[in-house]
Amino acid sequence: MILRRAMGMALVGTMLSLPAQAQEDTRRVASTALCGDQLLLTLLPPARIAALSAQAVDPGLSDAAVRAQGLPVLPADAEGFLWAGADIVVGSDRGDSQTLSLLRRLGVTVVRMPPTNSFADAMEQLRSVSTVLGAAEVGQALASDNEQQLARLLAERPADPPLAAYYRPDGGSSGQGTFMNEALTLGGYRNLAAEVGQSAWGRLDLETLVLHPPAALITAYFDRPGWSLRHKFSHHPLFRRLAASRPTIALPGSLVACSGWPLIKGIAFLAAARPPAGDHHD
């Protein structure tokens, strides 16, 4: 049996030495988190997807949730991925590190996708990961298309961008050095949190909002169910009064839940919803 298997492996090795054009990449790929899910669903045919994370099928988070229907969903567990026949596992650099380390020791190819905080870095990651997955041509075409879309949006960006305040239901916002700040800037806004010197992710208090009234409020995830405690900030009478007195743009969370390639859709959405030039509120 062992000899027969060895002969079979030798035959496989011979087949792999044939020109790449004559072979179809049949390696199976799994993902541990949302950014990887969306990349697999965009770049690969369903037959090559061994497993996705639970976030893949959540339409409030995943821009590719429809394409994920019917595909296997697994927790970030090494044993599950091995049973699913994953040759490659795409993960992040957060809660799945132990799983990825174990898979690597067991001979599985591991591809890490750390969060990116600029559009250029997201496109570089798209190109590099798609190459590892055997989908370089598709990844290159998608990245080029996104860059062309962004160029068109930047050509229409106003000389005097309106000031906007971005909020999640718990009062959280996004300052300098984050992909959300990048999305706001490329979408043609000045980000209030960044303007007042905040960096990274954190709260944007009501006092700052009152002292620096924005031309628009941009909200995300306000429609998520089961967030009663986190919605406490958004129900504050002062916040609601300010929101009622100026344009409030409800940004779909699925466009900005991940710092990967779908961010171009979030940028385009923000650009289309931007208040007219000169439409400032006191």
Secondary structure, DSSP 4 states (H G I P E B T S, - for coil): -HHHHHHHHHHHHHHHTS-GGG------EEESSHHHHHHHHHHS-GGGEEEB-GGGG-TTT-TTHHHHTTS-B--S-HHHHHHTT-SEEEE-SSTTHHHHHHHHHTT-EEEE-----SHHHHHHHHHHHHHHTT-HHHHHHHHHHHHHHHHHHHHT--SSPPEEEEE-TTSEEE-BTSHHHHHHHHTT-EEHHHHTT-BSEEE--HHHHHHS--SEEEEESTT-TT-TTTTTGGG-HHHHHHHHTS-EEEE-GGGTSSSSTTHHHHHHHHHHHPPPTT----
